[in-house]
Amino acid sequence: MKVLITGGMGVIGSEAARKFVQEGIRPVIYARHRDGSLIGDIEDKIDIELGDILDLPRLLQTLKKHSITHIVHAAAFVGAVSQQNPALSIQVNVMGMVNILEAARLFEIKRLVYTSAKGVYGPVTGEHGHPTFKPLPEDHPKNPIRIYDSAKLMGEYTGLYYQANMGVDIAILRFATTYGPGKTARHGDKGVTSQLIESVAAGKPFRLAQGGDKTDDFIYIKDCALGIYLACMAEHPESRVYNIGTGVGATLQDFARVLRHHFPKADIEIGPGFTPSNIYDLTRARQELGYSPQFDLERGIADYLERLKQQPSRTA
Ligand SMILES: NC(=O)c1ccc[n+]([C@@H]2O[C@H](COP(=O)([O-])OP(=O)(O)OC[C@H]3O[C@@H](n4cnc5c(N)ncnc54)[C@H](O)[C@@H]3O)[C@@H](O)[C@H]2O)c1
């Protein structure tokens, strides 16, 4: 098995690379520019190829050079900047995916794993939303609001089209709300959990005017990496599209509570209020991928804090 990870120096791509290394597989990272901040510990166990996903000839050359058999597509134009630049968001997040699919088709890649997001569902209300939170299944109607989420959904549909008509073997993972090292620098206000954890760890106060009551499904990035690895390995991923989260609801106040166990004097003020959210039904991922989340909030935050201690520059 030879796996190419696009965006492999980003928050999730680097964690996926680490997971493959742990499993004895040397991944090839394909990224637009070099950013060693999240891969310092595995740099000698991976290969790096610089290139843009919009550059199809370069992508094809890389697949050929390394005899790639599997692709994890984790490169994306993420965060607030993506919102402010719809044209580039669609170009990178949709046309980039088309290039990956063309490459997968031409090289008869055994499995393509596409990293999607819970934003494809849009704001969820009714029985699956606040306050009842009936677990949300994959076939729930999609109503993406942000351009980024619309582009992710288009990426999914394009992938399923190639799967049905061009023989590309694809597995699509819709990550829940992620947290982990590296988000603060990369995702701005989308990384609110990282801002909270890293402020407290640095002995700084954390203030948020509202949002403390929002119940959400928060997944630690190591569980995203586990989902990616399992999706690459699964023999018969029949449903093709999977929720990857924890299946458990938590609030920012829960983050604060766990952090206070580690830092009893933590100065945290989070105001009340919530926006629509949901909690995942993980039945499909459990049955077809063998996925089971390993990190509850306590374990996830403990791991995060440990990594900050070991390598503070990881978050840069
Ligand atoms: N972090 C989240 O909250 C979250 C949640 C759900 C899904 N996802 C998805 O997971 C994937 C990875 O997200 P992340 O959090 O690691 O993001 P990230 O911003 O940390 O990493 C994305 C990487 O892609 C690279 N990239 C961007 N444009 C590129 C291009 N044109 N060519 C080559 N590389 C390019 C960037 O340099 C970066 O290293 C994305 O597909 C994202 O949509 C993320």
Ligand as a Chemical Component Dictionary entry (heavy atoms), coordinates in Angstrom:
data_LIG
# 
_chem_comp.id                   LIG 
_chem_comp.type                 NON-POLYMER 
_chem_comp.pdbx_formal_charge   0 
_chem_comp.three_letter_code    LIG 
# 
loop_
_chem_comp_atom.comp_id 
_chem_comp_atom.atom_id 
_chem_comp_atom.alt_atom_id 
_chem_comp_atom.type_symbol 
_chem_comp_atom.charge 
_chem_comp_atom.model_Cartn_x 
_chem_comp_atom.model_Cartn_y 
_chem_comp_atom.model_Cartn_z 
_chem_comp_atom.pdbx_ordinal 
LIG N1  N1  N 0  -10.815 21.160 10.743 1  
LIG C1  C1  C 0  -12.112 21.018 10.699 2  
LIG O1  O1  O 0  -12.855 21.496 11.545 3  
LIG C2  C2  C 0  -12.714 20.177 9.652  4  
LIG C3  C3  C 0  -13.942 19.702 9.914  5  
LIG C4  C4  C 0  -14.515 18.923 8.979  6  
LIG C5  C5  C 0  -13.839 18.637 7.808  7  
LIG N2  N2  N 1  -12.635 19.129 7.541  8  
LIG C6  C6  C 0  -11.987 18.793 6.281  9  
LIG O2  O2  O 0  -10.780 18.104 6.544  10 
LIG C7  C7  C 0  -9.820  18.435 5.552  11 
LIG C8  C8  C 0  -8.568  18.946 6.206  12 
LIG O3  O3  O 0  -8.854  20.109 6.968  13 
LIG P1  P1  P 0  -7.794  20.723 7.974  14 
LIG O4  O4  O 0  -8.519  21.092 9.177  15 
LIG O5  O5  O -1 -6.630  19.816 8.071  16 
LIG O6  O6  O 0  -7.400  22.046 7.159  17 
LIG P2  P2  P 0  -5.991  22.783 7.095  18 
LIG O7  O7  O 0  -6.268  24.159 6.603  19 
LIG O8  O8  O 0  -5.260  22.629 8.378  20 
LIG O9  O9  O 0  -5.207  21.941 5.991  21 
LIG C9  C9  C 0  -5.516  22.007 4.643  22 
LIG C10 C10 C 0  -4.219  21.882 3.874  23 
LIG O10 O10 O 0  -4.493  21.937 2.479  24 
LIG C11 C11 C 0  -3.453  22.678 1.859  25 
LIG N3  N3  N 0  -3.953  23.230 0.609  26 
LIG C12 C12 C 0  -4.880  24.211 0.457  27 
LIG N4  N4  N 0  -5.066  24.476 -0.839 28 
LIG C13 C13 C 0  -4.247  23.630 -1.532 29 
LIG C14 C14 C 0  -4.004  23.417 -2.900 30 
LIG N5  N5  N 0  -4.614  24.133 -3.833 31 
LIG N6  N6  N 0  -3.121  22.464 -3.258 32 
LIG C15 C15 C 0  -2.453  21.740 -2.308 33 
LIG N7  N7  N 0  -2.652  21.900 -0.984 34 
LIG C16 C16 C 0  -3.536  22.839 -0.601 35 
LIG C17 C17 C 0  -3.099  23.763 2.857  36 
LIG O11 O11 O 0  -1.797  24.261 2.618  37 
LIG C18 C18 C 0  -3.217  22.993 4.182  38 
LIG O12 O12 O 0  -1.994  22.433 4.559  39 
LIG C19 C19 C 0  -10.481 19.436 4.617  40 
LIG O13 O13 O 0  -10.993 18.740 3.492  41 
LIG C20 C20 C 0  -11.610 19.997 5.430  42 
LIG O14 O14 O 0  -12.653 20.418 4.621  43 
LIG C21 C21 C 0  -12.022 19.893 8.463  44 
# 
loop_
_chem_comp_bond.comp_id 
_chem_comp_bond.atom_id_1 
_chem_comp_bond.atom_id_2 
_chem_comp_bond.value_order 
_chem_comp_bond.pdbx_ordinal 
LIG N1  C1  SING 1  
LIG C1  O1  DOUB 2  
LIG C1  C2  SING 3  
LIG C2  C3  SING 4  
LIG C2  C21 DOUB 5  
LIG C3  C4  DOUB 6  
LIG C4  C5  SING 7  
LIG C5  N2  DOUB 8  
LIG N2  C6  SING 9  
LIG N2  C21 SING 10 
LIG C6  O2  SING 11 
LIG C6  C20 SING 12 
LIG O2  C7  SING 13 
LIG C7  C8  SING 14 
LIG C7  C19 SING 15 
LIG C8  O3  SING 16 
LIG O3  P1  SING 17 
LIG P1  O4  DOUB 18 
LIG P1  O5  SING 19 
LIG P1  O6  SING 20 
LIG O6  P2  SING 21 
LIG P2  O7  DOUB 22 
LIG P2  O8  SING 23 
LIG P2  O9  SING 24 
LIG O9  C9  SING 25 
LIG C9  C10 SING 26 
LIG C10 O10 SING 27 
LIG C10 C18 SING 28 
LIG O10 C11 SING 29 
LIG C11 N3  SING 30 
LIG C11 C17 SING 31 
LIG N3  C12 SING 32 
LIG N3  C16 SING 33 
LIG C12 N4  DOUB 34 
LIG N4  C13 SING 35 
LIG C13 C14 SING 36 
LIG C13 C16 DOUB 37 
LIG C14 N5  SING 38 
LIG C14 N6  DOUB 39 
LIG N6  C15 SING 40 
LIG C15 N7  DOUB 41 
LIG N7  C16 SING 42 
LIG C17 O11 SING 43 
LIG C17 C18 SING 44 
LIG C18 O12 SING 45 
LIG C19 O13 SING 46 
LIG C19 C20 SING 47 
LIG C20 O14 SING 48 
# 
